[in-house]
């Protein structure tokens, strides 16, 4: 059986991205691998063994084109309303809270926030299948 261990995104500025993911989600640098042409930074927190891998290609100055194939990363939190207020107060500009339903049946309560490179992150209330 396979185990999901990380997801990778390409970022333009290491410090800016590391600061965002720390402030927004408490992700800290777990490892950093330096290569001649690129750097890999692995971010994690005590909530999960899953990591976010940031790839910084040295010498790159143009923002990445996310295209139409990228969807989003998702994280779950204990209190989505408190997190929304915290991220708003931190100036990180989360989008509006959504109470998503299928007819009368609650599916999820969430909001989206974009990282400095434009990657979308869905922040979900920890409930049901979104633990």
Phi, psi and omega in degrees: 000133179280150177237124177290130183239330175197164171233144184245139171228149177267131181235154184276317184234116183304305186300317181297317181288318178299317179296318179299308184293332174289309182296319185281318190229007179067022178278127181247159178291117178266331180198154180216122181243120183261128176236170183300317187253351182202165177232139176249128179238123180258125181248141177204172172215170184294349182291335188204157174274348179292138182240155171255123179260120174263128175251124178247111178275119184295138179087353179286130179239342181271136175301151178284142174274112182286345176064197180250013180262340181281135177259273179188161166268160177223141174229153175247148180227158182291325182220097186295326179292319177296318179294321178299315179295319180296314181292325175296313180298329179281359179076022183267001170055057174293152176282179186295152174290140181236130172258095188274128182226155171249092190069240178265357185269119177296135177251310183196155170241126189202171168212164176249152174218145180256141175278178184300338180263002178095000177292136181270136177236126177268129179249112187252144170297131180288105181192158177054233181281352182259068180269000000 
